[in-house]
């Protein structure tokens, strides 16, 4: 039986470089356990791809270093936003995860929310603010934002892992919060605070995906805190409770919305879908097409609790990538 070689891309140019390296190391170990031959490719902060320290050259249509599949374990801009996916398409190599359009769409929080709103899925109230608009119409923008109430969360539109996010509790804090977001992106999204539990659900598959058991995020700082970068990546910053402490019909609704969002966004392979749950009310927050991927990350932990081990999860993702590549190459362009 052939042992497939899987290139695992780790690192990247975004602020999530270190998180990606940790994910990539876990993925390589899991792939080896699943019977694959992992090939480590480091994507430097300078954007250069290297294997064993040597710069890797690529040619369109020629694949990538002779591997059978690519697993781009890259988070944030220049990795999770469709750019690397487009390069892999040009190389004509199978790869794990969402394609170009879905990756770009889900990375853009405003575009994703607008698509979900069109589909009628329940969401947190939000407004988008461009840096130029705020610079010339500051008072008008602040007036519009009052409709969201306080507190609000101000975020760069195209960034992950809670980087650049500010929780504004007074109107006076809003200008500085927006300026912080604008340091990372030309557009910010301002979201109304949601009450209740933070719940996450993992999705796996293609046209007929499955959803994991939903899990509840409990912060070490208690209800006064929020799920920021430190809470996500500091030891003891958060605790995952699986299954989430919600009614069975709410659990079913979470899984239903997670699958609906995954399919409507055109995702493939994997995604983690985040929610706010207050009693019977379930609000969709966002969808991550390449979430953190260590063996203890939320995405894999939720499927582990749902009966799918880490190595099996990786095997399914590689097979999905191969199936998609074969199916798409049957079409004429």
SULGI-V292601 format. One record per pair of residues at least 4 apart in sequence whose ideal C-beta (glycine too) atoms are under 6 Angstrom apart, sorted by the first residue. I is the first residue (numbers start at 0). J is the second residue. Records with the same first field share a line. If there is no record, write none. Layout:
I->J ; J
This chain:
2->36
3->35 ; 67
4->36 ; 38 ; 66 ; 67
5->30 ; 35 ; 37 ; 68 ; 70
6->38 ; 40 ; 63 ; 66 ; 69
7->23 ; 26 ; 27 ; 37 ; 39 ; 70 ; 72
8->40 ; 42 ; 71 ; 73
9->19 ; 20 ; 23 ; 72
10->16 ; 19 ; 20 ; 41 ; 42
11->16 ; 19 ; 42 ; 73 ; 77 ; 78
12->44 ; 46 ; 77
13->75 ; 76 ; 77
14->162
15->19 ; 74 ; 75 ; 160
16->44
18->74
19->72 ; 73 ; 74
21->293
22->72 ; 291 ; 292 ; 293
23->72
25->293 ; 294
26->70 ; 72 ; 292
27->37
29->309 ; 310 ; 313
30->35 ; 37 ; 313
31->37
32->310
33->310 ; 313 ; 314
38->66
40->48 ; 50
41->49
42->48
43->47
47->54
48->55
49->54
50->55
57->90
59->89
60->91
62->90 ; 92
63->69 ; 90 ; 92
68->93 ; 317 ; 320
69->87 ; 92 ; 94
70->95
71->83 ; 94
72->292
73->78 ; 79
74->79 ; 159 ; 289
75->79 ; 159
76->80
77->82
78->83
79->106 ; 288 ; 289
80->102 ; 103 ; 106
81->85 ; 99 ; 102 ; 103
84->98 ; 99 ; 102
85->99
87->92 ; 94
93->320 ; 321 ; 324
94->320
95->268 ; 316 ; 320
96->268 ; 288 ; 289
97->101 ; 102 ; 266 ; 267 ; 288
100->265
101->264 ; 265 ; 266
102->288
104->110 ; 111 ; 264
105->111 ; 264 ; 286 ; 288
106->157
107->156 ; 157
108->156 ; 188
109->127 ; 156 ; 188
112->122
115->120 ; 122 ; 283
118->263
120->256 ; 283
121->282
122->282 ; 283
123->190 ; 191 ; 193 ; 282
124->147 ; 191
125->188 ; 190
126->189
127->186 ; 188
128->133 ; 140 ; 187
129->186
130->181 ; 185
132->136
133->137 ; 140 ; 177
136->140
144->189
147->151 ; 191
148->191
150->166 ; 168 ; 192
151->167 ; 189 ; 191
152->166 ; 190
153->165 ; 167 ; 176 ; 177 ; 180 ; 187 ; 189
154->164 ; 188
155->163 ; 180 ; 183 ; 184
156->184 ; 186 ; 188
157->184
158->162 ; 163 ; 183
160->228
161->227 ; 228
163->180 ; 183
165->176 ; 179
166->225
167->172 ; 173 ; 176
172->176
177->187
180->187
193->275 ; 282
194->277
195->275 ; 276 ; 277
196->215 ; 276
197->216 ; 226
198->213 ; 215 ; 243 ; 274 ; 276
199->214 ; 271 ; 273 ; 297
200->210 ; 211 ; 213 ; 253 ; 257 ; 272
201->211 ; 271 ; 298 ; 301 ; 302
202->208 ; 210 ; 257 ; 261 ; 270
203->209 ; 269
204->208 ; 209
205->267 ; 319
208->258 ; 261
210->254 ; 257 ; 258
211->301 ; 302 ; 305
212->241 ; 242 ; 304 ; 305
213->243 ; 250 ; 253
214->239 ; 241 ; 243 ; 301
215->240 ; 243 ; 244
216->237
217->238 ; 240
218->224 ; 230 ; 237
219->235 ; 236
220->224
226->230
229->233 ; 236
230->236 ; 237
239->297 ; 300
241->304
245->249 ; 250 ; 276
252->281
253->274 ; 281
256->283
257->272
259->263
260->272 ; 286
261->266 ; 270
266->270
268->316 ; 319
270->286 ; 288
271->287 ; 290 ; 298
272->286
273->284 ; 285
274->281 ; 284
275->282 ; 284
276->281
290->298
291->296
292->296
294->299 ; 309
295->300
299->309 ; 312
302->307 ; 312
307->311 ; 312
